[in-house]
Amino acid sequence: MKVATWNVNSIRARQQHVVDWLDAARPDVLCLQELKATADEFPFDQVRESGYEAAVFGQRTYNGVAIVSRYPLADVREGLGDDEDDPQARLISADIEGVTVMSAYFPNGGEVGSDKYDYKLRWMERLRGLLEQRFDAETDEVALCGDFNVAPWDDDIGRPTEWRASVLACDSVREALDGVASFGLRDVVRPFHPQGGVFSWWDYRGRGFERGNGLRIDHVYCTPKLAERAIGAVVDRAERARKSPSDHAPVIVEFA
């Protein structure tokens, strides 16, 4: 099974990019984030013509997530499922061929110490609670895919001195991600790139892609049973080099 995750930064702006990429890369599952569109605005027909079905938890202007799959989607769930009043569309999950796939768009956090940053840390804490409530880390096969807005290691950053104290890489946000992972999730991309230097996001500002000023903030984390089946992981940099690209590139993991 080939699973990919991609923050498209507006499905309406990048609809043809997504369809072209599905036709060329042929993933079994593609998790999308930052749709910036409602479900009514999602290109279901075009995706279906490429041989896929989709589950969408949409939202205009910001947020919005989806799962696109060549296989049937079962038990589709939206949101974190807790008692907190949260209007932001940031999580959708579905069971696909015995694997629970989750497409997650973690909050960016704005500035360290801001209300948005507090929301980011709280959201990650709530996600950990959802994992504990729904799954058994030792027996269930779960893939948490998406834009986590966290670079776990300094070598996941092209220019650490520029980003290390930011909401994407500071100690407290890394600790929060460790808290999510401590449920029993493994980063399945890192083992295939142990020296780092592989990025998935480059800021539009300052020609970040051209200057190598990137960060690895898009991830696939899996429970051990599924992680052991990972046989390869790459970032499709060519997609970021296209005309009018998203600021993120697809991250692809293949499982035996």
C-alpha positions as CSV (number, residue, x, y, z in Angstrom):
1,M,0.0,0.0,0.0
2,K,1.3,3.4,-1.0
3,V,0.1,6.2,1.4
4,A,0.8,9.9,0.7
5,T,0.0,13.1,2.6
6,W,0.0,16.6,1.1
7,N,-1.0,20.1,2.3
8,V,-2.4,21.5,-1.0
9,N,-3.0,25.1,0.3
10,S,-6.4,25.4,-1.4
11,I,-8.0,22.6,-3.4
12,R,-9.7,25.1,-5.6
13,A,-6.3,26.6,-6.6
14,R,-4.6,23.3,-6.8
15,Q,-7.4,21.0,-8.2
16,Q,-5.6,20.2,-11.4
17,H,-2.3,19.6,-9.5
18,V,-4.0,17.0,-7.3
19,V,-5.7,15.2,-10.2
20,D,-2.5,15.2,-12.3
21,W,-0.5,13.9,-9.3
22,L,-3.0,11.1,-8.6
23,D,-2.8,10.0,-12.3
24,A,1.0,10.1,-12.2
25,A,1.9,8.8,-8.8
26,R,-1.0,6.4,-8.3
27,P,-1.0,6.3,-4.5
28,D,-3.5,4.0,-2.8
29,V,-4.4,6.6,-0.3
30,L,-3.8,10.4,-0.4
31,C,-4.4,12.5,2.7
32,L,-5.0,16.2,2.0
33,Q,-4.9,19.2,4.3
34,E,-5.7,22.9,4.1
35,L,-8.4,22.5,1.5
36,K,-9.8,26.0,2.2
37,A,-13.1,24.7,0.8
38,T,-16.3,23.1,1.8
39,A,-17.2,19.6,0.8
40,D,-19.6,21.0,-1.8
41,E,-16.5,22.6,-3.5
42,F,-14.4,19.5,-3.5
43,P,-13.8,18.0,-7.0
44,F,-15.4,14.6,-6.3
45,D,-16.2,14.0,-10.0
46,Q,-12.6,14.6,-11.2
47,V,-11.2,12.4,-8.4
48,R,-13.6,9.7,-9.3
49,E,-12.6,9.8,-12.9
50,S,-9.1,9.1,-11.8
51,G,-10.3,6.0,-10.0
52,Y,-10.6,7.3,-6.4
53,E,-13.3,8.1,-3.9
54,A,-13.0,10.7,-1.2
55,A,-14.2,11.7,2.3
56,V,-14.1,15.4,3.0
57,F,-14.3,17.5,6.2
58,G,-14.2,20.9,4.6
59,Q,-14.1,24.5,5.7
60,R,-13.8,27.8,3.8
61,T,-10.9,30.2,4.1
62,Y,-8.8,28.0,6.4
63,N,-8.4,24.4,7.4
64,G,-10.3,21.5,5.7
65,V,-9.0,17.9,5.4
66,A,-9.8,14.9,3.2
67,I,-8.9,11.3,2.5
68,V,-8.7,10.1,-1.1
69,S,-8.6,6.4,-1.7
70,R,-8.6,3.7,-4.4
71,Y,-10.3,1.4,-1.9
72,P,-13.6,1.8,-0.1
73,L,-13.7,4.1,2.9
74,A,-15.4,2.8,6.0
75,D,-16.3,4.3,9.4
76,V,-15.5,7.9,8.3
77,R,-15.2,10.2,11.3
78,E,-14.7,13.9,11.5
79,G,-13.0,16.0,14.2
80,L,-11.6,15.0,17.6
81,G,-14.8,13.7,18.9
82,D,-14.5,15.2,22.4
83,D,-16.7,17.7,24.3
84,E,-14.8,20.8,23.4
85,D,-16.5,23.4,21.2
86,D,-14.1,23.6,18.3
87,P,-15.3,24.8,14.8
88,Q,-12.0,24.1,13.1
89,A,-12.0,21.3,10.5
90,R,-8.6,19.7,11.2
91,L,-9.1,15.9,11.4
92,I,-10.8,13.1,9.4
93,S,-10.3,9.4,9.6
94,A,-11.4,6.3,7.7
95,D,-10.8,2.6,7.8
96,I,-9.1,1.4,4.5
97,E,-8.2,-2.2,3.9
98,G,-7.8,-2.9,7.6
99,V,-5.8,0.3,8.4
100,T,-7.3,3.4,10.1
101,V,-5.9,6.4,8.1
102,M,-6.1,9.8,9.7
103,S,-5.6,13.0,7.8
104,A,-4.6,15.8,10.3
105,Y,-3.9,19.4,9.9
106,F,-2.2,20.5,13.2
107,P,-2.6,24.2,14.1
108,N,0.3,26.5,13.1
109,G,0.3,28.3,16.4
110,G,1.1,31.9,15.2
111,E,3.6,33.1,17.7
112,V,5.0,31.3,20.8
113,G,3.0,32.4,23.8
114,S,0.0,33.6,21.8
115,D,-3.6,32.3,22.1
116,K,-3.1,30.5,18.8
117,Y,0.0,28.7,20.2
118,D,-2.0,27.7,23.3
119,Y,-4.6,26.3,21.0
120,K,-2.0,24.3,19.1
121,L,-0.6,22.7,22.3
122,R,-4.1,22.0,23.5
123,W,-5.2,20.5,20.2
124,M,-2.3,18.1,20.3
125,E,-3.1,17.1,23.8
126,R,-6.7,16.4,22.7
127,L,-5.4,14.3,19.7
128,R,-3.4,12.2,22.2
129,G,-6.6,11.7,24.1
130,L,-8.5,10.6,21.0
131,L,-5.8,8.0,20.2
132,E,-6.0,6.6,23.7
133,Q,-9.8,6.4,23.5
134,R,-10.1,4.8,20.1
135,F,-7.1,2.5,19.6
136,D,-4.8,-0.1,21.0
137,A,-1.3,0.8,20.0
138,E,-0.1,-2.8,20.0
139,T,-2.8,-4.4,18.0
140,D,-4.4,-1.7,15.8
141,E,-2.9,-0.5,12.5
142,V,-3.1,3.3,12.5
143,A,-1.5,5.8,10.2
144,L,-1.6,9.4,11.4
145,C,-0.7,11.5,8.3
146,G,-0.6,15.2,7.7
147,D,0.8,18.6,8.2
148,F,1.9,18.5,11.8
149,N,3.5,22.0,11.7
150,V,6.4,20.6,13.8
151,A,10.0,19.9,12.7
152,P,11.1,17.2,15.2
153,W,14.8,17.5,14.8
154,D,17.3,20.3,14.0
155,D,18.4,18.5,10.8
156,D,14.8,18.6,9.7
157,I,15.4,22.4,9.2
158,G,17.4,24.0,6.4
159,R,18.3,26.9,8.6
160,P,17.9,26.0,12.2
161,T,19.0,29.3,13.6
162,E,16.2,31.0,11.7
163,W,13.4,28.5,12.8
164,R,14.5,26.8,16.0
165,A,12.7,29.2,18.4
166,S,9.5,29.4,16.3
167,V,6.2,27.7,16.7
168,L,7.4,25.0,14.2
169,A,10.4,23.9,16.1
170,C,10.7,25.2,19.7
171,D,11.2,22.8,22.6
172,S,7.6,23.0,23.9
173,V,6.0,22.1,20.5
174,R,8.5,19.2,20.0
175,E,7.6,18.0,23.5
176,A,3.9,18.2,22.6
177,L,4.6,16.1,19.5
178,D,6.5,13.6,21.6
179,G,3.4,13.4,23.8
180,V,1.3,12.5,20.8
181,A,3.8,9.9,19.6
182,S,4.2,8.4,23.1
183,F,0.8,6.8,22.6
184,G,2.7,4.3,20.5
185,L,3.4,6.0,17.1
186,R,6.6,5.9,15.1
187,D,7.8,8.4,12.5
188,V,8.1,6.1,9.5
189,V,9.8,8.6,7.2
190,R,12.8,9.4,9.4
191,P,14.4,5.9,9.3
192,F,14.8,6.1,5.5
193,H,16.5,9.5,5.9
194,P,18.5,9.2,9.1
195,Q,20.9,12.1,8.2
196,G,18.0,14.6,7.8
197,G,18.1,17.3,5.2
198,V,14.8,16.2,3.7
199,F,12.1,18.9,3.7
200,S,8.4,19.0,2.9
201,W,7.6,22.7,3.2
202,W,9.3,25.8,1.9
203,D,8.1,29.3,2.7
204,Y,6.9,31.2,-0.4
205,R,8.5,34.3,1.1
206,G,12.2,34.8,0.3
207,R,12.3,32.0,-2.3
208,G,12.6,29.4,0.4
209,F,12.5,26.5,-2.1
210,E,15.2,27.9,-4.4
211,R,17.4,28.7,-1.4
212,G,16.9,25.4,0.4
213,N,15.2,27.1,3.4
214,G,12.8,24.2,4.1
215,L,11.5,22.2,7.0
216,R,10.1,18.7,7.4
217,I,6.8,19.3,9.0
218,D,4.6,16.9,7.0
219,H,4.7,13.4,8.5
220,V,3.3,9.9,8.6
221,Y,3.3,8.4,12.1
222,C,2.2,4.7,12.5
223,T,1.5,2.2,15.2
224,P,4.3,-0.4,15.5
225,K,2.4,-3.2,13.6
226,L,2.0,-1.0,10.6
227,A,5.4,0.8,10.9
228,E,7.2,-2.5,10.6
229,R,5.7,-2.9,7.1
230,A,7.2,0.4,5.9
231,I,9.6,-0.3,3.0
232,G,10.3,3.2,1.7
233,A,9.6,6.9,2.1
234,V,10.2,9.9,-0.2
235,V,9.2,13.6,-0.7
236,D,8.1,14.5,-4.2
237,R,10.2,17.7,-4.6
238,A,9.2,17.9,-8.3
239,E,5.7,18.8,-7.3
240,R,6.9,21.8,-5.3
241,A,8.9,23.0,-8.4
242,R,5.7,23.1,-10.6
243,K,4.2,26.4,-11.6
244,S,1.9,27.9,-9.0
245,P,2.6,25.1,-6.5
246,S,1.5,24.6,-2.9
247,D,4.2,25.5,-0.4
248,H,4.2,21.9,0.6
249,A,5.3,18.8,-1.3
250,P,3.7,15.3,-1.1
251,V,5.3,12.9,1.3
252,I,4.9,9.2,0.2
253,V,5.4,6.1,2.3
254,E,5.1,2.6,0.9
255,F,4.1,-0.4,3.0
256,A,4.6,-4.1,2.2
